[in-house]
């Protein structure tokens, strides 16, 4: 029995070099071997089959010491497919470019948008995110003599709006500006509050912005790290490269974590700062994409369609939102929508990630206490202390009546034909007060 106990202790001491992985409970090899040894000791099998357990000890010792790895070193670093790491990365880069680039812009959820907007003859529709004009063009075809006010902060989109105005004279009014500039622009064209019949928002970045390398939006096109939607109008505004060059590690972490919802934000922020001091300041999209990719080791991400997605996608999204102040602009745009819509007027929104959708949901389904462009102060203020009972009751009544009980998403056929629609969420509401 003493010999069996000694053999038992000898094996357990060896297994101390082989820790159990807590994340693999029930399927960890180290855990399985320990359970097997414990059962054998309780059943006195060490005493009856000493030679077997001695061979088991020698086998475990070889595994723990990586004897086989040292004896048979790999000649080629490859995957199970026989491809090297470099070949796999090259293949995935090709696939990412194939799926993410150069498809013509198609208006997202066009039928659903028209269904909820219900444009009619002689009405005025404000397209707050004109883009390439796919939605507006279809509205013009659906409703005779409808008037489209086409707003966009992107000078390229403004050019498309001017072309559409030539095609539909006296029906299209192109406006160049941000949501926060809309009141002044509308005032110049004698558009009064509570005078618009329907408003459309198609948030996010457009295909034509992603597909222009010089603008720096796309992770799959190499170009300068700009990411400003209206750089021609505001050349003094900081670029994405400026943010990466000057922001502290803590600030970069907050930007990437908050706006990109990136799990590895801390590692990415540290890598950016280390690159800044040890190598060079990041100035191109390819440099940033490669740096972020290096943080992920061999991890490969996929999108909702199970297609390869670049590891830097969320970091690019975070920088774009920060550089363009997108979330504050969205919040302000929805406040403007309420002021300019008629009673009974309709608003339709298309969002493409949860940060946008949360703001829209807060406006259309929640209750706003104040018309502020930044909702953060509302989180920490006590309005019940300042407002009397009647005013609080009045405030708690929503300004909107939702037209769809649940958020709508694109149909499978549309996602197949237009993969960029895969993340879209549609909400629609009527102004009731």
Long-range contacts (C-beta under 8 A, 24 or more apart in sequence): 1-44, 1-47, 3-46, 3-47, 3-50, 4-41, 4-44, 4-46, 4-47, 4-50, 5-46, 7-46, 7-50, 7-53, 7-54, 7-57, 8-37, 8-41, 8-46, 10-57, 11-37, 11-53, 11-56, 11-57, 11-60, 12-37, 14-57, 14-60, 14-61, 14-64, 15-60, 17-64, 18-60, 18-63, 18-64, 33-60, 85-298, 92-300, 92-308, 95-307, 95-308, 96-219, 96-220, 96-308, 96-309, 96-310, 97-220, 99-307, 99-308, 99-419, 100-210, 100-218, 100-219, 100-220, 100-310, 101-210, 101-211, 101-218, 101-220, 101-221, 102-211, 103-207, 103-418, 103-419, 103-420, 104-207, 105-131, 105-132, 105-134, 105-206, 105-207, 105-208, 106-134, 106-417, 106-418, 106-420, 106-421, 107-134, 107-135, 107-138, 107-202, 108-202, 108-350, 108-410, 108-414, 108-418, 108-420, 108-421, 108-424, 109-350, 109-408, 109-410, 109-414, 109-421, 109-424, 109-426, 110-134, 110-135, 110-138, 112-408, 112-426, 113-200, 113-348, 113-350, 113-426, 114-138, 114-139, 114-142, 116-346, 116-348, 116-403, 116-404, 116-426, 116-428, 117-198, 117-200, 117-346, 117-348, 117-428, 118-198, 118-346, 119-143, 119-146, 119-197, 119-198, 120-146, 120-197, 121-145, 121-146, 122-146, 122-147, 123-147, 123-197, 123-198, 124-149, 124-191, 124-195, 124-196, 124-197, 124-198, 125-149, 125-196, 125-197, 125-198, 125-199, 125-200, 126-151, 126-196, 126-198, 126-199, 126-200, 126-337, 126-340, 127-151, 127-199, 127-200, 128-179, 128-182, 128-199, 128-200, 128-201, 128-333, 128-337, 129-200, 129-201, 129-202, 129-203, 130-157, 130-158, 130-160, 130-161, 130-174, 131-157, 131-160, 131-202, 131-206, 131-208, 132-157, 132-160, 132-206, 132-207, 132-208, 133-157, 133-160, 133-161, 133-164, 135-200, 135-202, 136-161, 136-164, 136-172, 137-164, 140-164, 140-168, 140-171, 140-172, 145-171, 146-171, 147-171, 147-172, 147-173, 148-172, 148-173, 149-173, 149-175, 149-186, 149-189, 149-191, 149-196, 150-174, 150-175, 151-175, 151-176, 151-177, 151-179, 151-182, 151-185, 152-176, 153-177, 153-178, 153-179, 153-229, 153-230, 153-233, 154-206, 154-209, 154-229, 154-230, 155-230, 155-232, 155-233, 156-208, 156-209, 156-212, 157-206, 157-208, 176-233, 178-230, 178-329, 179-329, 179-330, 179-332, 179-333, 179-336, 180-328, 180-329, 180-332, 180-373, 182-333, 182-336, 183-336, 183-339, 186-340, 191-340, 193-339, 193-340, 194-339, 194-340, 194-341, 194-342, 194-343, 195-340, 195-342, 196-340, 196-341, 196-342, 196-345, 197-341, 197-342, 197-345, 197-346, 198-341, 198-345, 198-346, 198-347, 198-348, 199-337, 199-340, 199-341, 199-345, 199-346, 199-347, 199-348, 200-347, 200-348, 200-349, 201-330, 201-333, 201-334, 201-337, 201-347, 201-348, 201-349, 201-350, 201-360, 202-350, 203-326, 203-330, 203-349, 203-350, 203-351, 203-352, 203-356, 204-350, 204-351, 204-352, 204-353, 204-356, 205-229, 205-320, 207-420, 213-285, 216-240, 216-285, 217-316, 217-320, 218-285, 218-316, 219-285, 219-289, 219-310, 219-312, 219-313, 219-316, 220-310, 221-285, 222-284, 222-285, 222-286, 223-284, 223-285, 224-283, 224-284, 224-285, 225-282, 225-283, 225-284, 225-285, 225-287, 225-288, 225-319, 227-316, 227-319, 227-320, 227-323, 227-324, 228-323, 228-324, 229-324, 237-323, 238-323, 239-323, 240-288, 240-319, 240-320, 240-323, 241-281, 241-282, 241-283, 243-319, 243-322, 243-323, 244-272, 244-276, 244-281, 244-282, 244-288, 244-319, 245-276, 245-281, 245-282, 248-273, 249-273, 255-318, 255-319, 255-322, 256-314, 256-315, 256-318, 256-319, 257-318, 258-318, 259-317, 259-318, 259-319, 259-321, 259-322, 259-327, 259-355, 260-314, 260-315, 260-316, 260-317, 260-318, 260-319, 260-321, 261-314, 261-353, 261-354, 261-355, 262-314, 262-315, 262-318, 264-295, 264-296, 267-295, 268-292, 268-295, 268-315, 271-295, 285-316, 288-312, 288-315, 288-316, 289-316, 303-422, 304-422, 304-423, 305-415, 305-419, 305-422, 307-419, 317-353, 321-355, 326-356, 327-355, 327-356, 327-359, 328-373, 328-374, 330-356, 330-359, 330-360, 331-359, 331-363, 331-372, 331-373, 331-374, 331-375, 332-373, 334-359, 334-360, 334-363, 334-364, 335-363, 335-368, 335-371, 335-373, 338-363, 338-399, 338-400, 338-431, 341-431, 342-431, 343-431, 343-432, 343-433, 344-430, 344-431, 344-432, 345-430, 345-431, 346-403, 346-428, 346-429, 346-430, 346-431, 347-400, 347-428, 347-429, 347-430, 347-431, 348-426, 348-427, 348-428, 349-426, 349-427, 349-428, 350-424, 350-425, 350-426, 351-424, 351-425, 351-427, 352-423, 352-424, 352-425, 353-423, 357-407, 357-425, 357-427, 360-427, 361-427, 363-400, 364-400, 364-402, 364-427, 364-429, 365-398, 365-400, 365-402, 366-398, 367-395, 367-396, 367-397, 367-398, 368-395, 368-399, 369-395, 397-433, 398-432, 398-433, 399-431, 399-432, 399-433, 400-429, 400-430, 400-431, 400-432, 401-429, 401-430, 401-432, 402-427, 402-428, 402-429, 403-428, 403-429, 403-430, 404-428
